[in-house]
Amino acid sequence: MSTQFDLVIRGGTIVDGTGTQPYIADVGVRDGLIVEVGSLTGTGREEIDASGLTVTPGFVDIHTHYDGQITWENRMIPSSNHGVTTIVMGNCGVGFAPVREGDHHLMIKLMEGVEDIPEVVMAEGVPFNWKSFPDYLDVLEQRECDVDFATQIPHSPLRVFVMGERGANLEPPTSDDLVEMRRCVAEAVQAGALGVASSRNLFHRFRSGKLAPSVNTEVDEILALAQGLTDAGTGVFQCNPNLDNDARDEMAVFRTIAETTGRPVNFSLIHMPNDATNWHRYIEGIRQARADGLTISGQFLPRPLGVLYGLDLSFNPFSLNPSYRAIAGLPLAEKVARLRDPELRARLIAEEPDDPSPSFVGMIKSISSLYRLTDPVRYDFRPENSLQAEAERLGRPEREVIYDALLEDEGRAILASFATDILPYLDKSAVLFGEENLIPALGDGGAHYGMVCDAAYTTYLLSCRVGDRGLDLPTAVRSLTSQPARSVGLADRGVVAAGYKADLNVLDLDAMMLRRPQIKADLPAGGKRLSQQSTGYVATVVSGAVTYRNGEASGALPGRLIRGTRNAPSEPAPAQYADA
């Protein structure tokens, strides 16, 4: 019998990405698309037995920073090994295009400060064989990858591209500058960018402490960018808000953008301890905007924002202390040996952090609770699990306990700190899953190589949150697939139905778990990054090609640049197959 399909996934429990109840069926794939879902009699060139397993759409991660990594690497880890089949880059107003000759180093220094990517990695890895944003897209179009990838034009590089040194020095734009920025946004979106991205977050700085060019800009400049979307007739405005500001003021800016341009707005919804009421104000603002016919979406992490600390990572609680500088660049074994010296230990414990960036000093000083990451890791820490609580039980100074914990496992210990208490956050966020305009995201894959490893949020959501606090599997899958895809205009994916893109996951949910993050020196110039493995991914499929089998890369690279938004092939019909 001749084959009728390129791939058949047989007998799996389909969780189709629409939020409807699971059902058992086969999935037939041909020419990169799902062509049939049901009881299939035809055969496939390749077949996967999914009996007893779960079949979902591929996951869509709309908040990543793979802008540089995509130019030197073909695998977008640590996202693609966690079921992600589409990523969106260019977030938070930073990136590498557009850029004029002579400004390459400035873009590198900006990404180093904002996204914790080592300067040497970018200097060796990013080719900068482009100037305009359409040029950058032309370069990306030549890349082959294990996921599909799309991007947005970032505000900070655009500002410097248009204004030169005045833009980098945070000077106000002229009217001609605003006209040119608006034109560049429209040009980028017409060439295939999904939108434009900015940041108002005061944490976003150069490593020297100087603010990123976008951060202090006035609303008229932000509106000029957004009006470029109006001119292009499509696109989304993405923004990281000023977390020190009142949420009502930030939402007023987002409403102005949405009302003025008619375009959707996506922003980073982050719970910060400095004003817990802001979280609720943002959510109420999203709901009110929806009631008023505006599309403003909040991207939130399924667990609190966390920072990882270790002797081999970007930071640890003592790394900004003056006496640490002499050993900061040593190999780990030598560093551990030095840190075991009683005299250096006493000095470091007594010293306070000192750094040109107030953001990083504030990050270290604001640590209130630290937790050891074990293997496997669930992130469901309670206050009594913290090193601070351990110090209290032992009657020891907490800085001594933290210092000694960093030296565990020959200095490979990883300690985690979170922006807010974990269990209350899980309670607060439980009601958000499945709600329109509230989207799990903020994994930041491709950035913060040595301090954050949140890109595995997809695996965390499925392995740790489903079944907890009322979250059901269909809602969780929808929040990882069709919901984020549609929020950026990629409606051709995220659903298991005929006509949709054949991006799929075959999952063993009973076996799914997260391993402890590990540091690897596999970036350009020997740069280090955190990676995180998992179990439970039987297969991941992109455009009908299997990219991962049982967590191991197959070598297939079917992923390509996505230029512009995509329409849904059709609204999926209700399932007519046997209930799971």
Secondary structure, 3 states (H helix, E strand, C coil): CCCCEEEEEEEEEECCCCCCCCEEEEEEEECCEEEEEECCCCCEEEEEECCCCEEEECEEECCCCCCCHHHHCCCCCCCHHHCEEEEECCHHHCCCCCCCCCCHHHHHHHHHHHHCCCHHHHHHHCCCCCCCHHHHHHHHCCCCECCEEECCEEHHHHHHHHHCHHHHCCCCCCHHHHHHHHHHHHHHHHHCCCEEEEECCCCCECCCCCECCCCCCCHHHHHHHHHHHHHHCCCEEEEECCCCCCHHHHHHHHHHHHHHHCCCEEEECCCCCCCCHHHHHHHHHHHHHHHCCCCEEEEECCCCCEEEECCCCCCCCCCCCHHHCCCCCCCHHHHHHHHCCHHHHHHHHHCCCCCCCHHHHHHHHCCCCCEECCCCCCCCCCHHHCHHHHHHHHCCCHHHHHHHHHCHHHHCCCEEEECCCHHHHHHHHHCCCCCCCEEECCCCCCCCCCCCCCCCHHHHHHHHHCCCCCCCHHHHHHHHCHHHHHHCCECCCCCCCCCCECCEEEECHHHCEECCCEEECCCHHHCCEEECCEECEEEEEECCEEEEECCEECCCCCECECCCCECCCCCCCCCCCCEC
